[in-house]
């Protein structure tokens, strides 16, 4: 399973700490494009993202792929499904991860506090999956991209005066795969939002949210 934070729990997720230093594993550092785990690998660890970002992709038998989630700082990724990882997990940028042994969250032998945090993260995953389904069901490309940018702004945006600076560690193709849009549609929609004065583009990998209320209004049209 996977976790991507959604509006239901944007309020500053904190690093999960093992109560005892003897339980804490060394941080893992992965370079851009490196795989943290592959679909079908046996699950020995789950990982909390400390910095950077990852993408989680489901690979189908016919070779097709579906990007199902992004992981940002504070998110927990790598939940087991029948003892295996059910997605690929690949770093979008240089990323730091805190691994936890699956045995640390075992109902029989694991640490109780850590297990409670794990279960909380699993419940947040369910909310994230529901929000992703709602996002995919939005009517227009503008609504989808606006909702995606709003999610990133509330999750990772940095306030600079009255504006908000949002990094886009993922490619336009990644955004399109996640939203069910083509790469060209994503690029065209970002340009449209820029022309409307809702956002400004600071290079390829950064967006400045100029009019957050308008962005929120565009994102909520499908819910009316």
FENUR-V939090 format. One record per backbone hydrogen bond with DSSP energy under -1.0 kcal/mol. CO is the residue of the C=O (numbers start at 0). NH is the residue of the N-H. E is the energy in kcal/mol with one decimal. If there is no record, write none. Layout:
# FENUR-V939090
co nh e
CO NH E
CO NH E
This chain:
# FENUR-V939090
co nh e
0 77 -1.1
0 78 -1.0
5 8 -2.4
9 11 -3.1
19 22 -1.6
27 96 -3.1
29 94 -2.6
30 33 -2.1
33 90 -2.9
36 88 -2.5
37 40 -2.3
40 84 -2.5
43 101 -2.2
45 99 -2.5
46 76 -3.4
47 97 -2.7
48 73 -3.1
50 95 -1.7
52 91 -2.7
52 92 -1.1
53 70 -2.6
54 89 -2.4
55 67 -2.5
55 68 -1.3
56 87 -3.2
57 65 -2.1
59 62 -2.0
63 59 -3.2
65 57 -3.0
68 55 -2.8
70 53 -2.0
71 74 -2.7
74 48 -2.8
76 46 -3.0
80 83 -1.4
82 42 -2.4
83 80 -2.4
84 39 -3.4
87 56 -1.9
88 35 -3.1
88 36 -1.0
89 54 -2.7
90 32 -2.6
94 29 -2.6
95 49 -2.9
95 50 -1.4
96 27 -3.2
97 47 -2.3
99 45 -2.2
100 103 -1.5
101 104 -1.6
103 110 -2.0
105 109 -1.9
110 114 -2.3
111 115 -2.1
112 116 -1.9
113 117 -2.1
114 118 -2.3
115 119 -2.1
116 120 -2.1
117 121 -2.0
118 122 -2.1
119 123 -2.0
120 124 -1.8
121 125 -1.4
122 126 -1.6
123 127 -2.4
124 128 -2.7
125 129 -2.1
126 130 -2.4
127 131 -2.3
128 132 -2.0
129 133 -2.1
130 134 -2.4
131 135 -2.6
132 136 -1.4
134 137 -1.3
139 143 -2.0
140 144 -2.9
141 145 -2.6
142 146 -2.2
143 147 -2.2
144 148 -2.7
145 149 -2.4
146 150 -2.2
147 151 -2.3
148 152 -2.8
149 153 -2.6
150 154 -1.7
151 155 -3.7
152 156 -1.3
157 164 -3.3
159 162 -1.8
162 159 -2.7
163 208 -2.9
164 157 -2.7
165 206 -2.8
170 174 -2.1
171 175 -2.5
172 176 -2.8
173 177 -2.2
174 178 -2.1
175 179 -1.5
175 180 -2.6
181 185 -2.1
182 186 -2.3
183 187 -2.6
184 188 -2.5
185 189 -2.4
186 190 -2.0
187 191 -2.0
188 192 -2.5
189 193 -1.9
190 194 -2.4
191 195 -1.8
192 197 -2.0
192 198 -1.1
193 196 -1.3
197 209 -1.7
197 210 -2.2
199 207 -3.1
204 167 -3.1
205 201 -1.9
206 165 -3.3
207 199 -2.2
208 163 -1.1
210 214 -2.1
211 215 -2.5
212 216 -2.1
213 217 -2.4
214 218 -2.1
215 219 -1.4
219 222 -1.5
220 223 -1.3
